[in-house]
Amino acid sequence: MAFHCYCWHGDTATAQGPKRDSLCGDLSMATPPVLTRDWLKKPQSMLQRKASTPDEAVSWLEEVFDQHAPKMAHSQATGINRQDRFGSALADLQAGNDLSWGFPLAGSKYLALAVIVVG
C-alpha cells in the first residue's frame, strides 16, 4: 500500500460555498474534490507527498496541521486532543481507510487535508 497525501488551502467559499459542486466537481481544477477518492484524479500538483507507511502519512498530517493550527479557531485546533486526533488517523490508515479533513481558517480561508490509500 501507498498513501497519497493532499493539501489544499484557499477561500472558504470555494470549499463550502454554493458553487462548491461546480468548482470542486471539476477534476481538472486544483480544488478539493466533492468525493474523497477523487483526490487521485485532481492535478498532480496537489499531491504533497507519497508515504509508504501509515506512520509516514500521519507524520505528514501532523506537520501540515501544526503549520496551520495558529490560523484555526481555538476549538478546531484543540477541541480534539492530539493523541486522539492522530491516533484515530493512524488506525484508519492502518485499516485501509482514506482520510479527509477540513478546517476553516482565519480570514475566510479553508484548509483541506486528505490521505488516500492506494494499492
SEPA-556733 format. One record per atom (N, C-alpha, C): residue number from 0; atom name; z, y, x. Coordinates in pm, 1 decimal. Example, Ala and Ser with C-alpha at 12.3 -4.5 7.8 and 13.67 -1.06 7.14 Angstrom:
<r resi="0" name="N" pz="780.0" py="-569.0" px="1319.0"/>
<r resi="0" name="CA" pz="780.0" py="-450.0" px="1230.0"/>
<r resi="0" name="C" pz="780.0" py="-330.0" px="1320.0"/>
<r resi="1" name="N" pz="708.0" py="-225.0" px="1285.0"/>
<r resi="1" name="CA" pz="714.0" py="-106.0" px="1367.0"/>
<r resi="1" name="C" pz="787.0" py="3.0" px="1290.0"/>
END
This chain:
<r resi="0" name="N" pz="0.0" py="-118.6" px="84.0"/>
<r resi="0" name="CA" pz="0.0" py="0.0" px="0.0"/>
<r resi="0" name="C" pz="0.0" py="124.6" px="88.2"/>
<r resi="1" name="N" pz="-59.3" py="228.1" px="34.1"/>
<r resi="1" name="CA" pz="-55.9" py="360.9" px="95.2"/>
<r resi="1" name="C" pz="-5.8" py="458.2" px="-11.0"/>
<r resi="2" name="N" pz="39.4" py="572.6" px="33.6"/>
<r resi="2" name="CA" pz="98.3" py="671.7" px="-55.5"/>
<r resi="2" name="C" pz="31.8" py="805.0" px="-27.0"/>
<r resi="3" name="N" pz="-47.6" py="853.3" px="-122.7"/>
<r resi="3" name="CA" pz="-119.5" py="979.5" px="-106.8"/>
<r resi="3" name="C" pz="-33.2" py="1092.5" px="-163.2"/>
<r resi="4" name="N" pz="-4.7" py="1189.8" px="-77.7"/>
<r resi="4" name="CA" pz="87.5" py="1298.7" px="-111.0"/>
<r resi="4" name="C" pz="9.5" py="1426.9" px="-138.3"/>
<r resi="5" name="N" pz="30.2" py="1483.8" px="-255.8"/>
<r resi="5" name="CA" pz="-42.0" py="1602.1" px="-300.3"/>
<r resi="5" name="C" pz="54.2" py="1716.3" px="-332.1"/>
<r resi="6" name="N" pz="5.6" py="1837.4" px="-306.4"/>
<r resi="6" name="CA" pz="84.1" py="1956.4" px="-336.5"/>
<r resi="6" name="C" pz="-10.1" py="2064.8" px="-387.4"/>
<r resi="7" name="N" pz="34.0" py="2133.9" px="-490.8"/>
<r resi="7" name="CA" pz="-38.8" py="2249.3" px="-542.0"/>
<r resi="7" name="C" pz="62.6" py="2358.2" px="-570.0"/>
<r resi="8" name="N" pz="29.6" py="2478.8" px="-529.5"/>
<r resi="8" name="CA" pz="114.2" py="2595.8" px="-553.4"/>
<r resi="8" name="C" pz="22.8" py="2703.3" px="-609.9"/>
<r resi="9" name="N" pz="56.1" py="2753.0" px="-728.8"/>
<r resi="9" name="CA" pz="-29.6" py="2853.3" px="-790.9"/>
<r resi="9" name="C" pz="38.7" py="2918.1" px="-909.5"/>
<r resi="10" name="N" pz="-41.8" py="2978.5" px="-995.4"/>
<r resi="10" name="CA" pz="10.4" py="3050.1" px="-1111.2"/>
<r resi="10" name="C" pz="57.8" py="2953.2" px="-1219.5"/>
<r resi="11" name="N" pz="170.5" py="2985.6" px="-1279.2"/>
<r resi="11" name="CA" pz="224.7" py="2904.3" px="-1387.9"/>
<r resi="11" name="C" pz="124.7" py="2892.6" px="-1502.1"/>
<r resi="12" name="N" pz="50.9" py="2998.9" px="-1531.0"/>
<r resi="12" name="CA" pz="-45.8" py="2996.8" px="-1641.1"/>
<r resi="12" name="C" pz="-151.1" py="2887.7" px="-1621.0"/>
<r resi="13" name="N" pz="-186.9" py="2858.9" px="-1497.0"/>
<r resi="13" name="CA" pz="-284.7" py="2753.7" px="-1470.3"/>
<r resi="13" name="C" pz="-224.1" py="2616.9" px="-1498.8"/>
<r resi="14" name="N" pz="-101.8" py="2595.9" px="-1453.3"/>
<r resi="14" name="CA" pz="-38.2" py="2464.9" px="-1465.1"/>
<r resi="14" name="C" pz="18.1" py="2436.4" px="-1604.0"/>
<r resi="15" name="N" pz="56.8" py="2541.9" px="-1677.6"/>
<r resi="15" name="CA" pz="123.4" py="2519.5" px="-1804.9"/>
<r resi="15" name="C" pz="68.2" py="2603.2" px="-1920.0"/>
<r resi="16" name="N" pz="-27.0" py="2687.8" px="-1894.2"/>
<r resi="16" name="CA" pz="-75.5" py="2778.8" px="-1996.9"/>
<r resi="16" name="C" pz="-171.3" py="2714.6" px="-2095.7"/>
<r resi="17" name="N" pz="-219.7" py="2794.2" px="-2192.0"/>
<r resi="17" name="CA" pz="-306.7" py="2741.5" px="-2297.3"/>
<r resi="17" name="C" pz="-441.6" py="2690.2" px="-2246.3"/>
<r resi="18" name="N" pz="-483.8" py="2733.9" px="-2129.4"/>
<r resi="18" name="CA" pz="-612.0" py="2686.9" px="-2074.1"/>
<r resi="18" name="C" pz="-592.5" py="2571.7" px="-1975.2"/>
<r resi="19" name="N" pz="-472.0" py="2516.3" px="-1971.1"/>
<r resi="19" name="CA" pz="-440.5" py="2410.6" px="-1875.1"/>
<r resi="19" name="C" pz="-540.0" py="2295.3" px="-1880.9"/>
<r resi="20" name="N" pz="-568.7" py="2244.9" px="-1999.0"/>
<r resi="20" name="CA" pz="-656.6" py="2128.7" px="-2009.3"/>
<r resi="20" name="C" pz="-794.8" py="2155.5" px="-1952.3"/>
<r resi="21" name="N" pz="-848.2" py="2274.7" px="-1975.7"/>
<r resi="21" name="CA" pz="-981.1" py="2303.4" px="-1921.7"/>
<r resi="21" name="C" pz="-975.7" py="2331.5" px="-1772.0"/>
<r resi="22" name="N" pz="-873.0" py="2401.7" px="-1726.7"/>
<r resi="22" name="CA" pz="-861.5" py="2432.9" px="-1583.6"/>
<r resi="22" name="C" pz="-825.4" py="2309.8" px="-1501.5"/>
<r resi="23" name="N" pz="-730.8" py="2234.0" px="-1550.4"/>
<r resi="23" name="CA" pz="-681.5" py="2119.1" px="-1474.6"/>
<r resi="23" name="C" pz="-761.2" py="1992.0" px="-1502.9"/>
<r resi="24" name="N" pz="-828.6" py="1988.5" px="-1616.1"/>
<r resi="24" name="CA" pz="-910.1" py="1872.8" px="-1650.5"/>
<r resi="24" name="C" pz="-1038.6" py="1863.5" px="-1571.3"/>
<r resi="25" name="N" pz="-1080.3" py="1974.8" px="-1512.6"/>
<r resi="25" name="CA" pz="-1200.0" py="1976.3" px="-1428.5"/>
<r resi="25" name="C" pz="-1162.4" py="1917.1" px="-1293.4"/>
<r resi="26" name="N" pz="-1207.7" py="1797.1" px="-1266.1"/>
<r resi="26" name="CA" pz="-1166.7" py="1726.4" px="-1145.1"/>
<r resi="26" name="C" pz="-1222.1" py="1786.9" px="-1017.3"/>
<r resi="27" name="N" pz="-1318.6" py="1877.0" px="-1028.6"/>
<r resi="27" name="CA" pz="-1373.1" py="1941.2" px="-909.0"/>
<r resi="27" name="C" pz="-1290.7" py="2063.1" px="-865.9"/>
<r resi="28" name="N" pz="-1199.5" py="2106.3" px="-952.8"/>
<r resi="28" name="CA" pz="-1118.5" py="2224.5" px="-921.2"/>
<r resi="28" name="C" pz="-989.3" py="2184.3" px="-849.7"/>
<r resi="29" name="N" pz="-947.1" py="2266.9" px="-756.7"/>
<r resi="29" name="CA" pz="-823.2" py="2243.6" px="-681.7"/>
<r resi="29" name="C" pz="-704.1" py="2292.6" px="-763.6"/>
<r resi="30" name="N" pz="-678.1" py="2223.0" px="-873.1"/>
<r resi="30" name="CA" pz="-566.6" py="2249.8" px="-963.9"/>
<r resi="30" name="C" pz="-498.6" py="2116.6" px="-992.8"/>
<r resi="31" name="N" pz="-372.4" py="2117.1" px="-1035.7"/>
<r resi="31" name="CA" pz="-309.8" py="1988.6" px="-1067.2"/>
<r resi="31" name="C" pz="-380.1" py="1925.2" px="-1186.9"/>
<r resi="32" name="N" pz="-401.6" py="1795.2" px="-1183.3"/>
<r resi="32" name="CA" pz="-474.3" py="1730.3" px="-1292.3"/>
<r resi="32" name="C" pz="-388.0" py="1712.5" px="-1416.7"/>
<r resi="33" name="N" pz="-454.4" py="1685.2" px="-1527.2"/>
<r resi="33" name="CA" pz="-385.4" py="1656.7" px="-1652.2"/>
<r resi="33" name="C" pz="-319.7" py="1518.6" px="-1644.2"/>
<r resi="34" name="N" pz="-389.8" py="1420.9" px="-1591.0"/>
<r resi="34" name="CA" pz="-338.9" py="1284.9" px="-1577.6"/>
<r resi="34" name="C" pz="-297.1" py="1258.9" px="-1432.8"/>
<r resi="35" name="N" pz="-182.6" py="1198.7" px="-1412.9"/>
<r resi="35" name="CA" pz="-127.9" py="1178.5" px="-1278.5"/>
<r resi="35" name="C" pz="-225.9" py="1107.4" px="-1186.5"/>
<r resi="36" name="N" pz="-287.4" py="999.3" px="-1229.7"/>
<r resi="36" name="CA" pz="-379.4" py="923.9" px="-1142.1"/>
<r resi="36" name="C" pz="-501.6" py="1004.7" px="-1101.8"/>
<r resi="37" name="N" pz="-530.8" py="1111.4" px="-1175.2"/>
<r resi="37" name="CA" pz="-646.9" py="1193.2" px="-1141.8"/>
<r resi="37" name="C" pz="-627.8" py="1277.3" px="-1016.3"/>
<r resi="38" name="N" pz="-506.5" py="1279.9" px="-959.6"/>
<r resi="38" name="CA" pz="-490.8" py="1345.9" px="-828.7"/>
<r resi="38" name="C" pz="-589.9" py="1285.3" px="-729.4"/>
<r resi="39" name="N" pz="-614.2" py="1154.7" px="-740.4"/>
<r resi="39" name="CA" pz="-705.3" py="1087.2" px="-647.7"/>
<r resi="39" name="C" pz="-849.3" py="1136.0" px="-661.0"/>
<r resi="40" name="N" pz="-883.0" py="1195.3" px="-774.0"/>
<r resi="40" name="CA" pz="-1019.2" py="1242.6" px="-799.8"/>
<r resi="40" name="C" pz="-1036.1" py="1391.9" px="-769.8"/>
<r resi="41" name="N" pz="-927.9" py="1458.2" px="-735.7"/>
<r resi="41" name="CA" pz="-931.7" py="1601.7" px="-705.3"/>
<r resi="41" name="C" pz="-988.6" py="1622.2" px="-564.6"/>
<r resi="42" name="N" pz="-1025.2" py="1746.7" px="-528.8"/>
<r resi="42" name="CA" pz="-1079.5" py="1770.9" px="-395.1"/>
<r resi="42" name="C" pz="-986.4" py="1719.9" px="-284.9"/>
<r resi="43" name="N" pz="-1045.3" py="1662.0" px="-182.2"/>
<r resi="43" name="CA" pz="-969.0" py="1607.0" px="-70.5"/>
<r resi="43" name="C" pz="-880.4" py="1711.0" px="-2.4"/>
<r resi="44" name="N" pz="-915.6" py="1838.0" px="-16.5"/>
<r resi="44" name="CA" pz="-835.1" py="1944.2" px="44.2"/>
<r resi="44" name="C" pz="-694.2" py="1949.8" px="-13.8"/>
<r resi="45" name="N" pz="-673.5" py="1890.0" px="-130.1"/>
<r resi="45" name="CA" pz="-541.5" py="1889.6" px="-193.0"/>
<r resi="45" name="C" pz="-451.0" py="1780.2" px="-136.8"/>
<r resi="46" name="N" pz="-509.2" py="1682.4" px="-69.6"/>
<r resi="46" name="CA" pz="-432.2" py="1574.4" px="-10.3"/>
<r resi="46" name="C" pz="-359.5" py="1628.0" px="112.4"/>
<r resi="47" name="N" pz="-226.8" py="1626.3" px="107.8"/>
<r resi="47" name="CA" pz="-145.5" py="1682.0" px="216.2"/>
<r resi="47" name="C" pz="-112.1" py="1578.7" px="322.8"/>
<r resi="48" name="N" pz="-93.5" py="1454.6" px="279.4"/>
<r resi="48" name="CA" pz="-54.3" py="1350.7" px="375.2"/>
<r resi="48" name="C" pz="-84.1" py="1214.3" px="314.9"/>
<r resi="49" name="N" pz="-116.4" py="1119.4" px="403.4"/>
<r resi="49" name="CA" pz="-124.5" py="978.3" px="365.6"/>
<r resi="49" name="C" pz="-8.9" py="909.5" px="436.3"/>
<r resi="50" name="N" pz="84.5" py="861.8" px="358.6"/>
<r resi="50" name="CA" pz="200.7" py="793.3" px="414.1"/>
<r resi="50" name="C" pz="178.3" py="642.6" px="403.9"/>
<r resi="51" name="N" pz="232.1" py="570.0" px="499.8"/>
<r resi="51" name="CA" pz="213.6" py="424.4" px="497.1"/>
<r resi="51" name="C" pz="333.4" py="351.5" px="438.1"/>
<r resi="52" name="N" pz="444.2" py="423.6" px="416.8"/>
<r resi="52" name="CA" pz="562.0" py="361.3" px="356.1"/>
<r resi="52" name="C" pz="621.7" py="455.7" px="251.3"/>
<r resi="53" name="N" pz="697.4" py="401.1" px="157.1"/>
<r resi="53" name="CA" pz="766.7" py="487.8" px="61.9"/>
<r resi="53" name="C" pz="861.6" py="586.1" px="131.4"/>
<r resi="54" name="N" pz="926.8" py="542.3" px="237.9"/>
<r resi="54" name="CA" pz="1018.2" py="630.7" px="311.3"/>
<r resi="54" name="C" pz="945.5" py="752.7" px="367.9"/>
<r resi="55" name="N" pz="826.0" py="730.8" px="423.3"/>
<r resi="55" name="CA" pz="746.6" py="842.7" px="476.6"/>
<r resi="55" name="C" pz="707.5" py="938.6" px="364.0"/>
<r resi="56" name="N" pz="669.9" py="884.4" px="250.0"/>
<r resi="56" name="CA" pz="630.7" py="968.6" px="136.7"/>
<r resi="56" name="C" pz="749.9" py="1050.9" px="87.5"/>
<r resi="57" name="N" pz="867.1" py="991.0" px="80.7"/>
<r resi="57" name="CA" pz="986.4" py="1063.9" px="36.8"/>
<r resi="57" name="C" pz="1024.2" py="1170.6" px="140.2"/>
<r resi="58" name="N" pz="1006.8" py="1142.2" px="266.7"/>
<r resi="58" name="CA" pz="1031.9" py="1244.2" px="370.0"/>
<r resi="58" name="C" pz="941.7" py="1364.7" px="348.0"/>
<r resi="59" name="N" pz="816.0" py="1339.4" px="315.2"/>
<r resi="59" name="CA" pz="723.5" py="1448.8" px="284.9"/>
<r resi="59" name="C" pz="771.6" py="1526.4" px="162.1"/>
<r resi="60" name="N" pz="809.9" py="1454.2" px="57.1"/>
<r resi="60" name="CA" pz="861.7" py="1520.3" px="-63.4"/>
<r resi="60" name="C" pz="980.1" py="1610.8" px="-30.2"/>
<r resi="61" name="N" pz="1071.2" py="1561.6" px="50.6"/>
<r resi="61" name="CA" pz="1188.3" py="1640.3" px="89.6"/>
<r resi="61" name="C" pz="1148.2" py="1766.9" px="165.0"/>
<r resi="62" name="N" pz="1054.2" py="1753.7" px="257.6"/>
<r resi="62" name="CA" pz="1007.6" py="1869.7" px="333.9"/>
<r resi="62" name="C" pz="950.7" py="1978.0" px="242.8"/>
<r resi="63" name="N" pz="860.8" py="1937.8" px="155.2"/>
<r resi="63" name="CA" pz="794.3" py="2034.3" px="67.8"/>
<r resi="63" name="C" pz="893.1" py="2092.9" px="-33.0"/>
<r resi="64" name="N" pz="976.8" py="2007.5" px="-90.5"/>
<r resi="64" name="CA" pz="1078.3" py="2055.4" px="-184.3"/>
<r resi="64" name="C" pz="1168.3" py="2158.5" px="-116.0"/>
<r resi="65" name="N" pz="1214.9" py="2127.8" px="3.3"/>
<r resi="65" name="CA" pz="1304.5" py="2219.7" px="75.6"/>
<r resi="65" name="C" pz="1237.0" py="2352.8" px="107.3"/>
<r resi="66" name="N" pz="1108.3" py="2350.0" px="137.2"/>
<r resi="66" name="CA" pz="1033.8" py="2474.5" px="164.5"/>
<r resi="66" name="C" pz="1032.0" py="2565.6" px="42.8"/>
<r resi="67" name="N" pz="1020.5" py="2506.8" px="-74.7"/>
<r resi="67" name="CA" pz="1004.8" py="2584.8" px="-197.3"/>
<r resi="67" name="C" pz="1133.5" py="2604.3" px="-276.2"/>
<r resi="68" name="N" pz="1239.0" py="2530.6" px="-245.3"/>
<r resi="68" name="CA" pz="1364.8" py="2538.8" px="-320.9"/>
<r resi="68" name="C" pz="1420.3" py="2680.9" px="-331.4"/>
<r resi="69" name="N" pz="1410.2" py="2765.1" px="-226.3"/>
<r resi="69" name="CA" pz="1462.7" py="2901.0" px="-240.4"/>
<r resi="69" name="C" pz="1392.1" py="2983.8" px="-348.5"/>
<r resi="70" name="N" pz="1271.4" py="2943.5" px="-387.8"/>
<r resi="70" name="CA" pz="1196.5" py="3016.3" px="-490.5"/>
<r resi="70" name="C" pz="1216.2" py="2957.4" px="-629.8"/>
<r resi="71" name="N" pz="1293.5" py="2847.5" px="-638.6"/>
<r resi="71" name="CA" pz="1320.5" py="2782.6" px="-766.9"/>
<r resi="71" name="C" pz="1444.0" py="2844.8" px="-829.8"/>
<r resi="72" name="N" pz="1450.2" py="2835.2" px="-961.4"/>
<r resi="72" name="CA" pz="1574.6" py="2870.3" px="-1029.3"/>
<r resi="72" name="C" pz="1683.5" py="2779.2" px="-974.7"/>
<r resi="73" name="N" pz="1804.0" py="2830.8" px="-966.5"/>
<r resi="73" name="CA" pz="1914.0" py="2753.1" px="-910.1"/>
<r resi="73" name="C" pz="1927.5" py="2617.6" px="-978.8"/>
<r resi="74" name="N" pz="1913.0" py="2613.5" px="-1110.0"/>
<r resi="74" name="CA" pz="1927.4" py="2488.1" px="-1183.9"/>
<r resi="74" name="C" pz="1818.0" py="2387.2" px="-1147.1"/>
<r resi="75" name="N" pz="1698.2" py="2435.1" px="-1114.9"/>
<r resi="75" name="CA" pz="1589.5" py="2345.5" px="-1074.5"/>
<r resi="75" name="C" pz="1616.7" py="2287.9" px="-936.0"/>
<r resi="76" name="N" pz="1664.7" py="2372.0" px="-846.5"/>
<r resi="76" name="CA" pz="1685.5" py="2329.8" px="-709.0"/>
<r resi="76" name="C" pz="1809.1" py="2242.1" px="-692.6"/>
<r resi="77" name="N" pz="1911.2" py="2265.3" px="-774.0"/>
<r resi="77" name="CA" pz="2037.6" py="2194.1" px="-753.0"/>
<r resi="77" name="C" pz="2085.2" py="2116.4" px="-874.7"/>
<r resi="78" name="N" pz="2013.3" py="2119.9" px="-985.4"/>
<r resi="78" name="CA" pz="2055.4" py="2053.6" px="-1108.8"/>
<r resi="78" name="C" pz="2066.7" py="1902.0" px="-1095.1"/>
<r resi="79" name="N" pz="1990.8" py="1846.3" px="-1006.0"/>
<r resi="79" name="CA" pz="1999.4" py="1703.4" px="-974.4"/>
<r resi="79" name="C" pz="2041.9" py="1696.0" px="-828.7"/>
<r resi="80" name="N" pz="2146.5" py="1620.5" px="-800.5"/>
<r resi="80" name="CA" pz="2189.5" py="1617.0" px="-660.5"/>
<r resi="80" name="C" pz="2083.0" py="1549.0" px="-575.2"/>
<r resi="81" name="N" pz="2082.2" py="1585.3" px="-451.5"/>
<r resi="81" name="CA" pz="1977.8" py="1543.7" px="-357.5"/>
<r resi="81" name="C" pz="1965.3" py="1391.5" px="-349.3"/>
<r resi="82" name="N" pz="2077.5" py="1323.6" px="-340.9"/>
<r resi="82" name="CA" pz="2074.9" py="1178.0" px="-328.5"/>
<r resi="82" name="C" pz="2009.6" py="1114.0" px="-450.7"/>
<r resi="83" name="N" pz="2040.9" py="1163.0" px="-570.2"/>
<r resi="83" name="CA" pz="1980.5" py="1109.2" px="-691.8"/>
<r resi="83" name="C" pz="1831.7" py="1140.3" px="-698.8"/>
<r resi="84" name="N" pz="1796.4" py="1266.1" px="-668.8"/>
<r resi="84" name="CA" pz="1655.5" py="1308.1" px="-677.5"/>
<r resi="84" name="C" pz="1566.8" py="1222.5" px="-586.4"/>
<r resi="85" name="N" pz="1603.3" py="1216.3" px="-459.4"/>
<r resi="85" name="CA" pz="1516.3" py="1148.4" px="-363.9"/>
<r resi="85" name="C" pz="1539.9" py="997.3" px="-360.9"/>
<r resi="86" name="N" pz="1658.9" py="953.1" px="-401.2"/>
<r resi="86" name="CA" pz="1684.0" py="809.9" px="-415.8"/>
<r resi="86" name="C" pz="1601.3" py="751.4" px="-528.3"/>
<r resi="87" name="N" pz="1592.0" py="823.5" px="-639.1"/>
<r resi="87" name="CA" pz="1507.8" py="779.5" px="-751.4"/>
<r resi="87" name="C" pz="1361.0" py="778.6" px="-712.1"/>
<r resi="88" name="N" pz="1320.5" py="879.3" px="-636.2"/>
<r resi="88" name="CA" pz="1181.2" py="884.9" px="-589.3"/>
<r resi="88" name="C" pz="1149.8" py="763.2" px="-502.6"/>
<r resi="89" name="N" pz="1239.8" py="731.7" px="-411.9"/>
<r resi="89" name="CA" pz="1218.8" py="616.2" px="-325.0"/>
<r resi="89" name="C" pz="1210.9" py="487.3" px="-405.9"/>
<r resi="90" name="N" pz="1300.9" py="469.4" px="-500.5"/>
<r resi="90" name="CA" pz="1299.2" py="348.7" px="-583.8"/>
<r resi="90" name="C" pz="1169.5" py="338.2" px="-663.8"/>
<r resi="91" name="N" pz="1123.9" py="450.0" px="-719.0"/>
<r resi="91" name="CA" pz="998.0" py="448.7" px="-794.6"/>
<r resi="91" name="C" pz="881.0" py="408.8" px="-705.4"/>
<r resi="92" name="N" pz="872.0" py="468.4" px="-587.9"/>
<r resi="92" name="CA" pz="760.8" py="436.9" px="-497.9"/>
<r resi="92" name="C" pz="768.2" py="292.9" px="-449.0"/>
<r resi="93" name="N" pz="887.5" py="244.3" px="-419.7"/>
<r resi="93" name="CA" pz="902.8" py="105.0" px="-377.1"/>
<r resi="93" name="C" pz="859.0" py="8.7" px="-487.4"/>
<r resi="94" name="N" pz="874.0" py="50.9" px="-612.7"/>
<r resi="94" name="CA" pz="832.0" py="-31.6" px="-726.6"/>
<r resi="94" name="C" pz="682.6" py="-17.4" px="-756.8"/>
<r resi="95" name="N" pz="614.2" py="70.0" px="-682.1"/>
<r resi="95" name="CA" pz="470.9" py="89.2" px="-703.5"/>
<r resi="95" name="C" pz="437.0" py="192.1" px="-808.4"/>
<r resi="96" name="N" pz="533.3" py="274.8" px="-846.7"/>
<r resi="96" name="CA" pz="510.0" py="378.7" px="-947.4"/>
<r resi="96" name="C" pz="470.0" py="510.5" px="-882.9"/>
<r resi="97" name="N" pz="373.9" py="578.1" px="-944.2"/>
<r resi="97" name="CA" pz="334.7" py="711.9" px="-899.8"/>
<r resi="97" name="C" pz="443.5" py="812.3" px="-936.0"/>
<r resi="98" name="N" pz="446.8" py="922.3" px="-862.9"/>
<r resi="98" name="CA" pz="540.2" py="1031.6" px="-890.4"/>
<r resi="98" name="C" pz="463.3" py="1158.5" px="-920.0"/>
<r resi="99" name="N" pz="512.8" py="1235.8" px="-1013.1"/>
<r resi="99" name="CA" pz="455.7" py="1367.4" px="-1041.2"/>
<r resi="99" name="C" pz="570.1" py="1460.3" px="-1079.5"/>
<r resi="100" name="N" pz="592.6" py="1562.2" px="-996.9"/>
<r resi="100" name="CA" pz="699.7" py="1659.4" px="-1019.7"/>
<r resi="100" name="C" pz="638.8" py="1797.1" px="-1035.3"/>
<r resi="101" name="N" pz="701.9" py="1880.3" px="-1117.6"/>
<r resi="101" name="CA" pz="658.9" py="2018.7" px="-1134.2"/>
<r resi="101" name="C" pz="778.3" py="2110.7" px="-1143.7"/>
<r resi="102" name="N" pz="767.7" py="2226.9" px="-1078.5"/>
<r resi="102" name="CA" pz="877.8" py="2322.3" px="-1075.0"/>
<r resi="102" name="C" pz="825.6" py="2464.3" px="-1093.7"/>
<r resi="103" name="N" pz="877.9" py="2537.6" px="-1191.7"/>
<r resi="103" name="CA" pz="847.6" py="2680.1" px="-1199.3"/>
<r resi="103" name="C" pz="915.6" py="2750.5" px="-1082.1"/>
<r resi="104" name="N" pz="844.9" py="2846.8" px="-1026.9"/>
<r resi="104" name="CA" pz="896.9" py="2924.7" px="-914.3"/>
<r resi="104" name="C" pz="905.7" py="3071.1" px="-953.7"/>
<r resi="105" name="N" pz="975.3" py="3148.2" px="-872.8"/>
<r resi="105" name="CA" pz="985.1" py="3292.4" px="-896.1"/>
<r resi="105" name="C" pz="846.6" py="3355.6" px="-893.0"/>
<r resi="106" name="N" pz="832.7" py="3465.7" px="-964.4"/>
<r resi="106" name="CA" pz="706.6" py="3539.5" px="-963.3"/>
<r resi="106" name="C" pz="595.1" py="3473.9" px="-1040.7"/>
<r resi="107" name="N" pz="626.9" py="3401.7" px="-1146.5"/>
<r resi="107" name="CA" pz="527.3" py="3333.8" px="-1230.5"/>
<r resi="107" name="C" pz="441.2" py="3236.1" px="-1151.4"/>
<r resi="108" name="N" pz="502.3" py="3171.9" px="-1055.4"/>
<r resi="108" name="CA" pz="433.3" py="3069.6" px="-975.3"/>
<r resi="108" name="C" pz="484.1" py="2931.6" px="-1014.2"/>
<r resi="109" name="N" pz="410.6" py="2829.6" px="-971.2"/>
<r resi="109" name="CA" pz="442.7" py="2693.5" px="-1008.8"/>
<r resi="109" name="C" pz="412.7" py="2601.7" px="-889.4"/>
<r resi="110" name="N" pz="494.5" py="2499.5" px="-872.6"/>
<r resi="110" name="CA" pz="476.3" py="2401.1" px="-767.6"/>
<r resi="110" name="C" pz="456.8" py="2264.2" px="-832.0"/>
<r resi="111" name="N" pz="347.6" py="2197.7" px="-798.8"/>
<r resi="111" name="CA" pz="321.9" py="2061.6" px="-845.4"/>
<r resi="111" name="C" pz="317.6" py="1969.7" px="-723.0"/>
<r resi="112" name="N" pz="396.1" py="1863.3" px="-728.4"/>
<r resi="112" name="CA" pz="400.7" py="1764.1" px="-621.5"/>
<r resi="112" name="C" pz="369.3" py="1627.7" px="-681.4"/>
<r resi="113" name="N" pz="295.8" py="1547.5" px="-608.8"/>
<r resi="113" name="CA" pz="265.2" py="1412.6" px="-657.3"/>
<r resi="113" name="C" pz="251.7" py="1319.2" px="-539.2"/>
<r resi="114" name="N" pz="296.2" py="1197.0" px="-560.2"/>
<r resi="114" name="CA" pz="270.6" py="1087.9" px="-465.9"/>
<r resi="114" name="C" pz="206.7" py="976.9" px="-548.0"/>
<r resi="115" name="N" pz="87.2" py="939.9" px="-508.1"/>
<r resi="115" name="CA" pz="10.1" py="839.0" px="-580.1"/>
<r resi="115" name="C" pz="4.1" py="712.1" px="-493.7"/>
<r resi="116" name="N" pz="41.1" py="601.1" px="-553.5"/>
<r resi="116" name="CA" pz="41.6" py="473.4" px="-484.4"/>
<r resi="116" name="C" pz="-100.7" py="416.5" px="-489.1"/>
<r resi="117" name="N" pz="-152.3" py="380.0" px="-371.5"/>
<r resi="117" name="CA" pz="-289.0" py="330.3" px="-360.9"/>
<r resi="117" name="C" pz="-285.5" py="191.0" px="-296.5"/>
<r resi="118" name="N" pz="-356.4" py="99.1" px="-357.7"/>
<r resi="118" name="CA" pz="-370.0" py="-32.7" px="-297.9"/>
<r resi="118" name="C" pz="-282.1" py="-138.2" px="-353.9"/>
END
